[in-house]
Amino acid sequence: MRPSSLTPPNNFLRSGPPLGSHLAVVLAASVALAGGLPSCSGSKGGRGFSMPPVPVEVSEVRPQVVRDQFRAVGSIESDEIIEVVSELNAIVSSLPFAEGQPVAKGALIAHLDDREIKAAAQHAEAQREWSQSNADRAQKLFDQQLASQQQLDDLRTNLKVAEADEALAKARLAKTQIRAPFSGMIGRRRVSPGAYLKAGDVITELARVDAMKVTFTAPERYLSQLKAGSRVEISTPALPGRTFQGSISVVDPIVDADSRTIRVVARIPNSERVLRPGMSANVVVTFSERPNSLMIPDEAVFAEGNQSFVFVVKPDSTVARAAIELGSRDSSRVEVLRGLEPGTTIVRTGHQKLFDGAHVMPIPEQAMTAEAGGPPGPPGAHGGAAAPAGAKATGGSKSAAPRAGSPKGGGASGSPGGAR
């Protein structure tokens, strides 16, 4: 008997496993997939695997003194300096001064040969005395009506001429003794005793060094901020580690047409007489001072568009972005005008891989410095001086690396204020 076409052949029924085994396999796969889903979600805070905290260097926000300053290089000059010269044609008799030593006002610097000039002065003195006697006799005779008014006037005129001649002769005699017009430091000898001097020949130099002048130039944009009396601090390579305080005395009202700069003169007390004319000076002019400003490391700041941010570390060791407004900056720190409070802990370095809510392992900046082998420096080790808007920042500002995903070129170096 032939099998019916509706009845499946026996070999087809035996070609695979039973239908129940297929259902068991599908069910097992579904259960395994459902059990694996929580494990995947655990990578972001589930019950399974979680990301370890990111080690970052942190810094605490503290109030500091911030000064808006301008820096320049100037030249130290004596407050008063002259060349001591002869006003006469004469021979040098003596030079009674010690080279390079202080001299008092009125001290004798040079004595010229005065024999002829002294004789001329004595002659003029005698002439004046003779004219005085004639004028006195004429006055007595005129009182007795024995001399005319004309005779009396002539003798009085002769007396005045004699007095003028005597004064001129004594003035020439006084010029043979050249004295210091002010107290200061005397220079080296330019001539020797016995040398013949002509009028105008230099004998030595005299400089007043109790106070010094520092001359420097500033760009014209600072003309409105440079005022007489503004505080100035200088240092010089000749005296490393020392600073000197002074104030601006003169701001030239004329701007140089070629360089577009203004010349400024500051006066510095020099009671120890360690500053000398001709030294170079590193000048720092303080425009303003803010005693309770918040300064943070420059590298802690990152930018997105035109907005600057920092990461704030919360008590639970998570971080959150905080928008801040920047002010002045120096070579390593930047002033925060708004967005942070004193005592806040921020991420100094390591913020490139962070996001809001990320867990971090805070490492104080002093610890990082100690691991690097150097002593920890106090906040504001650069003096707390910040460059004002448009000022030249000494040492160059460090650019903070932009956070991942921020626009290209964003960084702390583009802070408001235009500091270069």
C-alpha positions, 0 to 999 in steps of 0.5 A: 500500500502506497503512503498518502501524500498527506502523511509525512514520510518517516525519514522526514520525521527522523531528520531533526530533534523533537519540537520540544527541544527547540523551545527549550533552547529558545527559552534558555537563551532568553533567560540568559539575555535577561540575566545579562542586562543588569550587568551591562547597566552596572557599568554606570552605577548599577550593581555590577562593575563601576568606574574607579575614581579618577585621581586629580590634583585639586586646589583650594580657593583662597582670598589673596591680595591682587595688584593690577601692575605694569612691568617695564625695564628702566635705567637708574640715574642719579637724582642730581648729577653734574660735571665739575668744571673750571670757569677760569683759565688757571693752573690746578694747585690741589685736588683735596678730595678722595675719589669715589667717596662721599663729600658734603655740601660746600666741601673743597673739590679743587683749588686753582692758582689764585695769585694774580686774581687775588692781587686784582681783588686787593687792587679793587678793594683799595680802589673802592676804599679810596672812592669811599673816602672821596665821596665822604669828603664831598658830602661834608663839603657839600653840607658846608656849601663848599662843593657843588652838587655835580662834584658830589654826584661824580664822586658817588658814581665813582664809588659805585663803579669801584664797588662793582669792580671789587665785587667782580674781582672777589667773585673771580677769586672765589672761582679759584676754589671749586666747592661741592654745590650739594652732598653726594658721591665724588667721581674719579679725577679727570686732571692732576695738580699742576695741569693747566685748565681752560674754562669748561674743562672737566675736573670730576663728576658729582652725583647725589645718591641719597635718592635715585631716579628711574626712567622708563617708558610705557605704552600710550594706553597707560597714560590715564593710569600713570599718576604722580605718586603711584607706587613703584617697586624696582629690582636690579640684577646687580643686587639679586634678591633685593627690592626698592620702593618708590613713587612716580614723580614725573609723567611726560605729557608728550607721547613719542610720535615714533614709538607711541610711548610716554617717558616716566620718572620715578624716585627711589630712596637710596639711604644705603647708597647701594644703587648706582647711576647706570644700573638697569632696573626691573620696574613694577608699577602698581595701578590698583590693589584688591586685598580679598580677590580669589585667585586660582591656578590658570590650568584649572580653567577651561572654556566652551565657547565664550564661557569659562568653567572649572570643576568643583569637587563636592564633599562626596568626591564628585565633581560639577562644572561651575561657570566663572567670570575671569578678571586679571591674570599673571603668568600662572594664576587668574582672578575669579570675579564671580562663580566661586566662593572662598574655601571651595575645592576645584580641580587643578589638573586632570579635568580633561576626562571629567564630566558632571557627577564623575567620582574623583580621588582628590590629591592636594597640590602640595602633595603633587609638588612634594612627589615631584621633588620640589618644595611646596610653594604657597598660593600666589608665589608669583607675588599675587600681581595680576596684569590689568586689562591690556597689560603685558603678563610677565613670563607668559600665561599658561594655556589650560587644555580645553575639555574634551568636546569643547570648541577648538582653541578654547582655553583659559588663555582667552580670558576677559581683559585682553591680557597678553 
